[in-house]
Amino acid sequence: MKRVYPIILIPAEMGYVVYVPDLKINTEGIDIPNAIEMARDAIGLWGITEEDCGRDIPEPMTIEIEKIEHNSDEIVTLVDVDFKEYRKANDIRTIRKNVTIPSWLNYAAEKEGINFSQVLQEALKERLQLQK
């Protein structure tokens, strides 16, 4: 389920404070792209938490940004969030994968006490450039 919410970017001493009027939540970012990314993350987290608590995610009140009240130095824009994709991307449950490796490699790794799951996770994060 994808929705679009208006956000207000409020200049701050270091970057921007982001306010989501429909949800009455705030976040912040170091620059405009980061602030928009942080808004998407905050909205996504808020939405899946609402779902987990058995509540509906509200529809945006308006996507007509010219109708959003704001100060002249503030930026009003829209942020889209796909709640289904957000949940998938941030699901921290572990899953079991069956992998096949040569017997000699298995023997050598077990002899060294290597944690197969940890090595696979590290290799996948590196390959996908997801190191944090």
N, C-alpha and C positions, 0 to 999 in steps of 0.2 A: 504494500500500500504506500503510494507516494503522495506526499503533500508538499505544499509550498507555503512558507510562513514569511511575513515581513519581519525584518530586524532593523534595529537602529544602532549605528556605529557612532559611539560618542568618543571624541578625542580625549585622551587621557595623557598624563605625564609621560608614560611609556606605552605607546600604542593606542589601543581602543578598548573601551568597555562596550560590550554588546548586550543590548536589551531585546528580548523577544516579547513584545507586548501581549500577544495572544496567550502565552504560557506564563507570563510574569516571572521569567527566569533571566539570569545574567551570566555572562562569561566574559572572557577578555582575550585579546590577541595582540601580538607585537607589531603587526602591520595589517593592512586591509585584507590581503589573502588569508593570513593566519586567523584573523578575527572571523572571517566567513567560515573557515574550516572549523574553528572552535564552536561557532554557532551551530553548524550542522551536527557536530558531535554532541553538544549539549541538548539539542532538540531530539536527536536520536535516542540518547540515553534516557531523557525524560519520558519520551514516548513509550519505549519498551518497558520502563518501570511502571508506567500507568497500566499497560496491558498486563504485566505480571501481577498487579494488584487488582485485576478484574475490572478496571475502569476503561472507558473508551478514550481514544485520543481525539481531542476536539478538532473540528474543522477550523481553518483560519477564518477570522472574522472578515477580513478583506485582504485582497492582494493588490488593491489599488494604492500604490505607495504614496500618491499625492494626497490621499486622505488621512495618512498617518501623521499625528501631531509630533513635531520635533523642532528643535532649535536650528537656527540657520547654519551653525557650524557642524551639525550632525548629518550623517549620511543614512538615508533609508534605502534599503534594497531588499531583495527576496532571496530566500534560501530554500532549496528543495531537499527533502529528506525521504529516502525510501526506507521505511521502518523495517520491512522484511529483510532487505539487504543489510541494513545496519545490524540487526540481530544476528544474522549469519556471520558477519565480519567480526563481531565482538563476542561471539560465543566462546567461553573459556573451558567448556567441557572437554575432556579428553576422549578420543575415540581409538579403537584398536585397528591397526593396519597389519595386514599380512604381507611380508616382503620376502623375496627370494634372493639369497646370496650364495656364492660358491662355498662348499664345505670347508675348504682350506682357510677361507677368510673368516668364517664363523669360528673355527678352531683357534685361529690366531687372536681374534678379538676377545673371545671368552677367556683365553689364557692370560690376557692383559687386563681382564676385569672391566672391559669397556661397556658402558651403558648404551645399548643400541638405540633406545628411544631418544636419549639426549643427543647422540651424534646425528640421528636423522633430523631432529628438530633444528639443530644448529645448521646443518647442511641446507635444509629447506629455506630457513630464514636468510642464509647467505645467498642462495641461488635466486630467491625472490626479492632480494635487497630489502629485507624487513628488519634488519638489525636495529635494535633500539637501545 
